[in-house]
Amino acid sequence: MPKTIQEINAKIKAGKAVVLDAEEMVQAVKDMGLKAAAEQVDVVTTGTFSPMCSSGMLFNFGQEPPTIKASSVSLNSIPAYGGLAAVDAYLGATELPKDDPLNKVYPGQFKYGGGHVIEDLVAGKAVRLKAKGYGTDCYPRRELEKQVTLAELPYAQLLNPRNGYQSYNVAVNLGSKLIYTYMGPIKAKLRNANYATSGCLSPLFNDPLFKTIGLGTKIFLGGGVGWVLGAGTQHNPAPKRTERGIPLSAAGTLMVRGDMKGMTARYLRGVSFVGYGCSLAVGLGIPIPILNEEMAYYTSVSDADIPMPVKDYSQDYPQGVPRVLKHVTYAELKSGSIEVEGKQVPAVPLTSWVLSKEIAQTLKQWIQGGQFTLTEAQELLPAG
Amino acid sequence: MMADCLKGYRKIVILTFPPEVSGNPVVCVISKKYDISFSILQAQITPRKEGHMTLELCGPEENYKQAMAYLQEQGVRITPAAETVSRDDDSCVHCGMCTAMCPNDSLTLDPVTRRVVFDSDRCTACGMCTRVCPVKAMHADVDMEQLQ
């Protein structure tokens, strides 16, 4: 018997909903079969905690008369985009201070960037706001400088244009020297293979054809409540897929937002990639309603069902060569070693499994506790 | 690592070569003349032609002292390396990225718990993890007594 989201929400409110995390669902479907699992399980929770560069903060810092039309804004010396209304600005996670040495002494350290400002604010720390304006009749002030905390900002939304990539490349280095990438340092001649995503816990692997996720889906974001706004940048609706819909390359993405005032620094961490730059590690969890057997099937995806493409980051990736050396499953990656070109290569994760699981479990507890109900997407993510 | 000389005198040092010395094969000399075996943990020449090298050195203590005296004569600055690395357990997110760079498996990923395990007994304080940890949870603690 198919269920509706309204029926599932009624069970959540009554404290009777059966909620499993996506790893538990793999076992549940094995044990009881699809039909029984679809009947008994109401919601499957997913989770991931990984660097997600297309993230940032849209904020308003309020006026202190005389008023200002801020055209240049920074927080802790990290420039924010001020080409919006008077005291609105957007701070990107990968933004760096103007005086950062970057990669001039290679590899650069990139100690503090936009992602770190976001972490500091969510952790309750005060940051230094500097704003400059050119002065108008209605906004005469030229400069504003003050300490601000997240609580003092009238408005601060995490607004991430691309999060939660559905699958990602496994990065290896076929070249002869160590390279520093956004996938971390990759040693020469196939001595490590760095990979991301949280496998069977990963949100978009559990709804691979986007049957339930879209504009208006309520989610776990950075330790608080957030919303899916739709497809993120670079969303590919129609990649090649396995029989069960898992893409063979990086495919679906999400644009998300959420009120930063409800978030915690445990799930929003500024990160520094040596030789590459700064970013923000984001905690993201999406509840999948088990409306029918089809959704029970999709959410039973196991690590062994997820093939991921191995790519060379010494030549191929920087030169835009689309060559895939091979596909390996997430289960193989998780075993700690994969075979590439006849060589055993240590597999190294960038996504924290520990925190991904914690997020899926936290979301499960929120739903079981009746404080988090599901929403119906108003427009599903495009799927080909 | 340098298992064959574990019973000998063992030190990790950071050598700084001024530009006029950075082209000379002084490390080769300490190996041949003073019978010091070495393992290069890190080496770099900056755009200003200054050389930086972190070496794990092993050999009889007397030879080690003579080798250090020789390096100083050559104008090489010697700094004992930070001898301990510690982890801020509250900060570590257990991603696992450090495990790729750790040269002696003192940082490993537990296959069951998926947590990064730090075995400080195995750590030689090469400092690689402190450079690559994306959340800066690994810290090198300098032994001040040694530096004096």
Contacts between the chains, C-beta under 8 A, distances in Angstrom:
chain1	res1	chain2	res2	distance
A	49	B	93	6.8
A	50	B	95	7.9
A	51	B	134	6.9
A	104	B	47	7.7
A	105	B	46	6.3
A	105	B	47	7.0
A	109	B	131	7.6
A	111	B	136	7.8
A	184	B	97	4.7
A	184	B	100	6.7
A	184	B	132	6.8
A	184	B	134	7.7
A	185	B	100	6.7
A	185	B	101	6.0
A	185	B	132	5.7
A	186	B	100	8.0
A	187	B	100	6.9
A	187	B	101	7.9
A	192	B	100	4.1
A	194	B	97	7.2
A	194	B	100	6.7
A	269	B	93	6.3
A	269	B	135	5.4
A	270	B	135	7.7
A	271	B	134	3.8
A	271	B	135	5.9
A	272	B	134	5.8
A	272	B	135	8.0
A	272	B	136	6.8
A	273	B	134	6.1
A	274	B	131	5.4
A	274	B	132	5.4
A	279	B	134	8.0
A	281	B	93	6.7
A	281	B	95	7.9
A	281	B	134	7.3
A	281	B	135	7.4
A	334	B	111	7.9
A	335	B	111	7.5
A	336	B	109	6.9
A	336	B	111	6.3
A	346	B	99	7.6
A	346	B	100	6.7
A	348	B	96	5.7
A	348	B	97	6.3
A	348	B	99	5.7
A	348	B	100	4.1
A	349	B	95	6.2
A	349	B	96	4.2
A	349	B	97	7.6
A	349	B	109	7.3
A	350	B	95	5.6
A	350	B	96	7.3
A	350	B	97	5.7
A	351	B	95	6.6
A	352	B	93	4.7
A	352	B	94	5.0
A	352	B	95	4.6
A	352	B	96	7.6
A	353	B	94	7.3
A	353	B	114	3.8
A	354	B	93	7.6
A	354	B	94	4.2
A	354	B	113	7.5
A	354	B	114	5.5
A	354	B	115	5.7
A	355	B	93	5.8
A	355	B	94	7.0
A	357	B	114	7.7
